[in-house]
Amino acid sequence: MKRLAIYLMCGRETPELAEAAVEGGADLIELGFPFSDPLADGPVVRAAAERALAEGMRTRECLDCLAHTRALVDVPLVPMTYASLLEAYGWERFEADARAAGADSLIVADLPADAHEELRRVQLVAPTSTDERIRLAAERTDGWLYLVTVTGTTGARDELSPALAGLVGRVRALTDVPLHAGFGISTPEQARAAAELADGIVVGSAALLAADGGPEALRGYVESLRSALDATVAV
């Protein structure tokens, strides 16, 4: 079965939204810890981060959100943030507190694979990654590799990135770890096309837009993605 990861920004309503996403068929929830200068994020995720910060969501509050979400769902939960937040909070302290709150792993979007090797996390690779970097990321990743399908920021796009097929081919020649494709996937059609190539997908911006309509709207959107993934052929 193809895995479906849904990204949500930490906030007061996030635990209920995560529960709805899981009911809709999500296999994993990424929880964004907002950062004031999110270099990899497009306008939708940036706006969500700004709202979260205005709402008072700092690291401690995000950890509380993680714990509240863990109480409602039993799928893997993966905080996603930036290195500056961990630097300010404390690297070892953050990992310990996140896992105590229910995190199954971590994603630090701007932290190279060869930095803070002691921090076990999901690694990211992109079309611009060298084979050497892909091998290193695969060796050090925590369970699966996050394939960044575009050389740009997050956000919905009209078409699936044409770079994904080549990236999957390169990565599969170097490792057998599961591959999840993200960045720019928003429609069921794009989800199915990406899942024909990879082992799963990550949907962020489009999920945040659906979540603006509340839990029922998010559940329905996730159900549409789940149906598309279930219709893919086995890779």
ChimeraX attribute file (.defattr): number of C-alpha atoms within 10 A of each C-alpha:
attribute: neighborCount
match mode: 1-to-1
recipient: residues
	/A:1	13
	/A:2	22
	/A:3	21
	/A:4	24
	/A:5	27
	/A:6	25
	/A:7	25
	/A:8	27
	/A:9	27
	/A:10	29
	/A:11	26
	/A:12	17
	/A:13	14
	/A:14	20
	/A:15	23
	/A:16	15
	/A:17	24
	/A:18	29
	/A:19	22
	/A:20	24
	/A:21	30
	/A:22	23
	/A:23	17
	/A:24	21
	/A:25	21
	/A:26	24
	/A:27	19
	/A:28	22
	/A:29	26
	/A:30	26
	/A:31	28
	/A:32	24
	/A:33	26
	/A:34	27
	/A:35	20
	/A:36	12
	/A:37	12
	/A:38	16
	/A:39	14
	/A:40	16
	/A:41	19
	/A:42	17
	/A:43	13
	/A:44	18
	/A:45	25
	/A:46	21
	/A:47	14
	/A:48	21
	/A:49	24
	/A:50	17
	/A:51	16
	/A:52	21
	/A:53	17
	/A:54	10
	/A:55	11
	/A:56	13
	/A:57	23
	/A:58	18
	/A:59	19
	/A:60	14
	/A:61	15
	/A:62	25
	/A:63	24
	/A:64	20
	/A:65	23
	/A:66	28
	/A:67	19
	/A:68	17
	/A:69	25
	/A:70	19
	/A:71	13
	/A:72	14
	/A:73	19
	/A:74	13
	/A:75	16
	/A:76	16
	/A:77	28
	/A:78	24
	/A:79	27
	/A:80	21
	/A:81	21
	/A:82	21
	/A:83	16
	/A:84	16
	/A:85	18
	/A:86	16
	/A:87	12
	/A:88	10
	/A:89	14
	/A:90	12
	/A:91	16
	/A:92	13
	/A:93	12
	/A:94	20
	/A:95	20
	/A:96	12
	/A:97	14
	/A:98	24
	/A:99	19
	/A:100	13
	/A:101	20
	/A:102	21
	/A:103	23
	/A:104	16
	/A:105	21
	/A:106	23
	/A:107	24
	/A:108	20
	/A:109	17
	/A:110	15
	/A:111	15
	/A:112	16
	/A:113	23
	/A:114	11
	/A:115	8
	/A:116	10
	/A:117	10
	/A:118	10
	/A:119	19
	/A:120	15
	/A:121	24
	/A:122	22
	/A:123	26
	/A:124	27
	/A:125	23
	/A:126	21
	/A:127	19
	/A:128	14
	/A:129	15
	/A:130	12
	/A:131	14
	/A:132	10
	/A:133	17
	/A:134	23
	/A:135	18
	/A:136	15
	/A:137	24
	/A:138	26
	/A:139	15
	/A:140	20
	/A:141	21
	/A:142	18
	/A:143	16
	/A:144	20
	/A:145	26
	/A:146	24
	/A:147	24
	/A:148	25
	/A:149	28
	/A:150	19
	/A:151	13
	/A:152	14
	/A:153	17
	/A:154	24
	/A:155	20
	/A:156	20
	/A:157	14
	/A:158	10
	/A:159	12
	/A:160	20
	/A:161	18
	/A:162	10
	/A:163	15
	/A:164	21
	/A:165	16
	/A:166	13
	/A:167	23
	/A:168	21
	/A:169	12
	/A:170	15
	/A:171	22
	/A:172	14
	/A:173	11
	/A:174	13
	/A:175	15
	/A:176	11
	/A:177	16
	/A:178	15
	/A:179	24
	/A:180	25
	/A:181	29
	/A:182	25
	/A:183	27
	/A:184	27
	/A:185	29
	/A:186	23
	/A:187	20
	/A:188	18
	/A:189	16
	/A:190	21
	/A:191	27
	/A:192	24
	/A:193	17
	/A:194	26
	/A:195	27
	/A:196	18
	/A:197	22
	/A:198	24
	/A:199	22
	/A:200	25
	/A:201	26
	/A:202	27
	/A:203	27
	/A:204	26
	/A:205	26
	/A:206	22
	/A:207	23
	/A:208	21
	/A:209	17
	/A:210	18
	/A:211	23
	/A:212	12
	/A:213	10
	/A:214	15
	/A:215	22
	/A:216	15
	/A:217	18
	/A:218	26
	/A:219	23
	/A:220	17
	/A:221	22
	/A:222	27
	/A:223	20
	/A:224	17
	/A:225	24
	/A:226	21
	/A:227	15
	/A:228	19
	/A:229	26
	/A:230	14
	/A:231	14
	/A:232	17
	/A:233	12
	/A:234	12
	/A:235	10
